[in-house]
Amino acid sequence: EDSPYYYLTKLAAKCTAKRMVPDYISEKKMLEFKVDKNGEGHCFTCMGCRSFLTPYIDENGKPNAMNAAWGGIHEENELFICLDPSHKTTENILLKKEFTVSIGTEDYVAACDYVGIVSGNDVPDKVSKAGFTVTKSDKVDAPIINELPMAIECRMKSFDSARCELIAEIVNISVDESVLNAKGLVDPMKLRPIIYDGLNKDYYGFGKVVGKAFGEGKKLF
């Protein structure tokens, strides 16, 4: 409650109460309340799981990446991703402390899936084998995948190995102009992100607009 942005939390809660369709999460509160029988807190994404690719430079200077499904906004200018400590990705992010997060798209669903099912420990050049090319970010010591039009450039803040929780500062967001609308905002229909269904193990494309956020609920006032 001491945060200068607490008014946004209250506004979001008020909106949720009227719409009954929450589209935000508080990781801190979810870890507090979503506790299993062993007393472990868990965080679950809302509105489906997006497919994130986490490119980085490995210990040999080679670009590498993995596909991660669990993640989202943690705080203002921060994101979190669930990463198992056993992954080579985790090992190298802990070493370099910087990485980028690219949004997987429909055009590259096979390549995105490939880097998620093949380990960099077994295939060191899996990024190029997937058909991806990279350009070094000028904001962080990590590559940006050229074929994916949106990349979030990050600097690690903390990693909790017990919770597999990586928290990072968002340093910059790079977006190709081809996926922007007339207002200069990202157009999801142009970006065409893939969405991972963890229950059925399927990837979905982004669907049509079904309503206006913060507007549809007013019909019930």
Contacts in CASP RR format, 6 or more apart in sequence:
PFRMAT RR
TARGET T0000
AUTHOR 0000-0000-0000
METHOD contacts of the structure
MODEL  1
EDSPYYYLTKLAAKCTAKRMVPDYISEKKMLEFKVDKNGEGHCFTCMGCR
SFLTPYIDENGKPNAMNAAWGGIHEENELFICLDPSHKTTENILLKKEFT
VSIGTEDYVAACDYVGIVSGNDVPDKVSKAGFTVTKSDKVDAPIINELPM
AIECRMKSFDSARCELIAEIVNISVDESVLNAKGLVDPMKLRPIIYDGLN
KDYYGFGKVVGKAFGEGKKLF
3 9 0 8 1.000
5 76 0 8 1.000
9 26 0 8 1.000
12 24 0 8 1.000
15 214 0 8 1.000
16 22 0 8 1.000
16 24 0 8 1.000
18 217 0 8 1.000
18 220 0 8 1.000
18 221 0 8 1.000
19 216 0 8 1.000
19 217 0 8 1.000
22 46 0 8 1.000
23 46 0 8 1.000
23 47 0 8 1.000
23 213 0 8 1.000
24 46 0 8 1.000
25 43 0 8 1.000
25 44 0 8 1.000
25 45 0 8 1.000
25 46 0 8 1.000
25 72 0 8 1.000
27 43 0 8 1.000
27 74 0 8 1.000
27 80 0 8 1.000
30 41 0 8 1.000
30 42 0 8 1.000
30 43 0 8 1.000
30 44 0 8 1.000
31 41 0 8 1.000
31 42 0 8 1.000
31 43 0 8 1.000
31 163 0 8 1.000
32 41 0 8 1.000
34 41 0 8 1.000
34 42 0 8 1.000
34 43 0 8 1.000
34 44 0 8 1.000
35 41 0 8 1.000
35 42 0 8 1.000
36 42 0 8 1.000
41 163 0 8 1.000
43 70 0 8 1.000
43 80 0 8 1.000
43 82 0 8 1.000
43 165 0 8 1.000
45 69 0 8 1.000
45 70 0 8 1.000
45 71 0 8 1.000
45 72 0 8 1.000
48 195 0 8 1.000
48 196 0 8 1.000
48 197 0 8 1.000
49 69 0 8 1.000
49 70 0 8 1.000
49 71 0 8 1.000
49 195 0 8 1.000
49 196 0 8 1.000
49 197 0 8 1.000
49 198 0 8 1.000
50 69 0 8 1.000
50 71 0 8 1.000
50 72 0 8 1.000
50 103 0 8 1.000
50 193 0 8 1.000
50 194 0 8 1.000
50 195 0 8 1.000
50 196 0 8 1.000
51 67 0 8 1.000
51 68 0 8 1.000
51 69 0 8 1.000
51 103 0 8 1.000
51 104 0 8 1.000
51 112 0 8 1.000
51 193 0 8 1.000
51 194 0 8 1.000
51 195 0 8 1.000
51 196 0 8 1.000
51 203 0 8 1.000
52 67 0 8 1.000
52 68 0 8 1.000
52 69 0 8 1.000
52 71 0 8 1.000
52 81 0 8 1.000
52 101 0 8 1.000
52 102 0 8 1.000
52 103 0 8 1.000
52 104 0 8 1.000
53 65 0 8 1.000
53 66 0 8 1.000
53 67 0 8 1.000
53 68 0 8 1.000
53 101 0 8 1.000
53 102 0 8 1.000
53 103 0 8 1.000
53 104 0 8 1.000
53 112 0 8 1.000
53 115 0 8 1.000
53 145 0 8 1.000
53 148 0 8 1.000
54 65 0 8 1.000
54 66 0 8 1.000
54 68 0 8 1.000
54 81 0 8 1.000
54 83 0 8 1.000
54 89 0 8 1.000
54 93 0 8 1.000
54 99 0 8 1.000
54 100 0 8 1.000
54 101 0 8 1.000
54 102 0 8 1.000
55 63 0 8 1.000
55 64 0 8 1.000
55 65 0 8 1.000
55 99 0 8 1.000
55 100 0 8 1.000
55 102 0 8 1.000
55 127 0 8 1.000
55 134 0 8 1.000
55 142 0 8 1.000
55 143 0 8 1.000
55 144 0 8 1.000
55 145 0 8 1.000
55 151 0 8 1.000
56 63 0 8 1.000
56 64 0 8 1.000
56 65 0 8 1.000
56 89 0 8 1.000
56 92 0 8 1.000
56 93 0 8 1.000
56 96 0 8 1.000
56 98 0 8 1.000
56 99 0 8 1.000
56 100 0 8 1.000
56 142 0 8 1.000
56 143 0 8 1.000
57 63 0 8 1.000
57 64 0 8 1.000
57 92 0 8 1.000
57 96 0 8 1.000
57 141 0 8 1.000
57 142 0 8 1.000
57 143 0 8 1.000
58 64 0 8 1.000
58 88 0 8 1.000
58 92 0 8 1.000
58 120 0 8 1.000
58 124 0 8 1.000
59 92 0 8 1.000
59 95 0 8 1.000
60 124 0 8 1.000
62 124 0 8 1.000
62 125 0 8 1.000
62 127 0 8 1.000
63 127 0 8 1.000
63 134 0 8 1.000
63 143 0 8 1.000
64 88 0 8 1.000
64 89 0 8 1.000
64 92 0 8 1.000
64 120 0 8 1.000
64 124 0 8 1.000
64 126 0 8 1.000
64 127 0 8 1.000
65 89 0 8 1.000
65 102 0 8 1.000
65 115 0 8 1.000
65 126 0 8 1.000
65 127 0 8 1.000
65 132 0 8 1.000
65 145 0 8 1.000
66 87 0 8 1.000
66 88 0 8 1.000
66 89 0 8 1.000
66 115 0 8 1.000
66 116 0 8 1.000
67 112 0 8 1.000
67 113 0 8 1.000
67 115 0 8 1.000
67 116 0 8 1.000
67 117 0 8 1.000
68 81 0 8 1.000
68 82 0 8 1.000
68 83 0 8 1.000
68 89 0 8 1.000
69 196 0 8 1.000
69 198 0 8 1.000
70 81 0 8 1.000
70 82 0 8 1.000
71 79 0 8 1.000
71 80 0 8 1.000
71 81 0 8 1.000
71 82 0 8 1.000
72 79 0 8 1.000
72 80 0 8 1.000
72 81 0 8 1.000
73 79 0 8 1.000
73 80 0 8 1.000
74 80 0 8 1.000
74 167 0 8 1.000
77 169 0 8 1.000
77 170 0 8 1.000
78 157 0 8 1.000
78 167 0 8 1.000
78 168 0 8 1.000
78 169 0 8 1.000
78 170 0 8 1.000
79 101 0 8 1.000
79 152 0 8 1.000
79 154 0 8 1.000
79 167 0 8 1.000
79 168 0 8 1.000
79 170 0 8 1.000
80 165 0 8 1.000
80 166 0 8 1.000
80 167 0 8 1.000
80 168 0 8 1.000
81 101 0 8 1.000
81 166 0 8 1.000
81 168 0 8 1.000
82 164 0 8 1.000
82 165 0 8 1.000
82 166 0 8 1.000
83 89 0 8 1.000
83 90 0 8 1.000
83 93 0 8 1.000
83 159 0 8 1.000
83 164 0 8 1.000
83 166 0 8 1.000
84 90 0 8 1.000
84 164 0 8 1.000
85 161 0 8 1.000
85 164 0 8 1.000
87 119 0 8 1.000
88 119 0 8 1.000
88 120 0 8 1.000
88 121 0 8 1.000
90 159 0 8 1.000
90 166 0 8 1.000
93 99 0 8 1.000
93 156 0 8 1.000
93 159 0 8 1.000
93 166 0 8 1.000
94 156 0 8 1.000
94 159 0 8 1.000
96 141 0 8 1.000
96 142 0 8 1.000
97 155 0 8 1.000
97 156 0 8 1.000
98 140 0 8 1.000
98 141 0 8 1.000
98 142 0 8 1.000
98 153 0 8 1.000
98 154 0 8 1.000
98 155 0 8 1.000
98 156 0 8 1.000
99 140 0 8 1.000
99 142 0 8 1.000
99 154 0 8 1.000
99 156 0 8 1.000
99 168 0 8 1.000
100 137 0 8 1.000
100 140 0 8 1.000
100 142 0 8 1.000
100 143 0 8 1.000
100 144 0 8 1.000
100 145 0 8 1.000
100 151 0 8 1.000
100 152 0 8 1.000
100 153 0 8 1.000
100 154 0 8 1.000
101 151 0 8 1.000
101 152 0 8 1.000
101 154 0 8 1.000
102 144 0 8 1.000
102 145 0 8 1.000
102 148 0 8 1.000
102 150 0 8 1.000
102 151 0 8 1.000
102 152 0 8 1.000
103 148 0 8 1.000
103 149 0 8 1.000
103 150 0 8 1.000
103 151 0 8 1.000
103 191 0 8 1.000
103 193 0 8 1.000
104 112 0 8 1.000
104 148 0 8 1.000
104 193 0 8 1.000
104 194 0 8 1.000
105 112 0 8 1.000
105 148 0 8 1.000
105 149 0 8 1.000
105 191 0 8 1.000
105 192 0 8 1.000
105 193 0 8 1.000
105 194 0 8 1.000
106 192 0 8 1.000
106 193 0 8 1.000
106 194 0 8 1.000
106 205 0 8 1.000
106 206 0 8 1.000
107 147 0 8 1.000
107 192 0 8 1.000
108 132 0 8 1.000
108 147 0 8 1.000
108 148 0 8 1.000
109 194 0 8 1.000
109 203 0 8 1.000
111 130 0 8 1.000
111 131 0 8 1.000
111 132 0 8 1.000
111 147 0 8 1.000
112 130 0 8 1.000
112 194 0 8 1.000
113 203 0 8 1.000
114 126 0 8 1.000
114 129 0 8 1.000
114 130 0 8 1.000
115 126 0 8 1.000
115 127 0 8 1.000
115 130 0 8 1.000
115 132 0 8 1.000
118 126 0 8 1.000
118 129 0 8 1.000
119 126 0 8 1.000
120 126 0 8 1.000
123 129 0 8 1.000
127 134 0 8 1.000
127 145 0 8 1.000
131 147 0 8 1.000
132 145 0 8 1.000
132 146 0 8 1.000
132 147 0 8 1.000
132 148 0 8 1.000
133 145 0 8 1.000
133 146 0 8 1.000
133 147 0 8 1.000
134 143 0 8 1.000
134 144 0 8 1.000
134 145 0 8 1.000
134 146 0 8 1.000
135 143 0 8 1.000
135 144 0 8 1.000
135 146 0 8 1.000
136 142 0 8 1.000
136 143 0 8 1.000
136 144 0 8 1.000
137 143 0 8 1.000
137 144 0 8 1.000
137 151 0 8 1.000
137 153 0 8 1.000
137 172 0 8 1.000
137 174 0 8 1.000
139 153 0 8 1.000
139 171 0 8 1.000
139 172 0 8 1.000
140 153 0 8 1.000
140 154 0 8 1.000
140 155 0 8 1.000
140 171 0 8 1.000
140 172 0 8 1.000
142 153 0 8 1.000
142 154 0 8 1.000
144 151 0 8 1.000
144 153 0 8 1.000
144 174 0 8 1.000
145 151 0 8 1.000
149 175 0 8 1.000
149 176 0 8 1.000
149 178 0 8 1.000
149 179 0 8 1.000
149 191 0 8 1.000
150 173 0 8 1.000
150 174 0 8 1.000
150 175 0 8 1.000
150 176 0 8 1.000
150 179 0 8 1.000
150 186 0 8 1.000
150 191 0 8 1.000
151 173 0 8 1.000
151 174 0 8 1.000
151 175 0 8 1.000
152 170 0 8 1.000
152 172 0 8 1.000
152 173 0 8 1.000
153 170 0 8 1.000
153 171 0 8 1.000
153 172 0 8 1.000
153 173 0 8 1.000
153 174 0 8 1.000
154 168 0 8 1.000
154 169 0 8 1.000
154 170 0 8 1.000
154 171 0 8 1.000
155 168 0 8 1.000
155 169 0 8 1.000
155 171 0 8 1.000
156 166 0 8 1.000
156 167 0 8 1.000
156 168 0 8 1.000
156 169 0 8 1.000
157 167 0 8 1.000
157 168 0 8 1.000
157 169 0 8 1.000
158 165 0 8 1.000
158 166 0 8 1.000
158 167 0 8 1.000
159 165 0 8 1.000
159 166 0 8 1.000
159 167 0 8 1.000
175 186 0 8 1.000
178 190 0 8 1.000
179 186 0 8 1.000
179 187 0 8 1.000
179 190 0 8 1.000
179 191 0 8 1.000
180 186 0 8 1.000
180 187 0 8 1.000
180 190 0 8 1.000
181 187 0 8 1.000
181 190 0 8 1.000
188 206 0 8 1.000
189 206 0 8 1.000
191 206 0 8 1.000
192 205 0 8 1.000
192 206 0 8 1.000
193 205 0 8 1.000
193 206 0 8 1.000
194 203 0 8 1.000
194 204 0 8 1.000
194 205 0 8 1.000
195 203 0 8 1.000
195 204 0 8 1.000
195 205 0 8 1.000
195 206 0 8 1.000
196 202 0 8 1.000
196 203 0 8 1.000
196 204 0 8 1.000
197 203 0 8 1.000
197 204 0 8 1.000
END
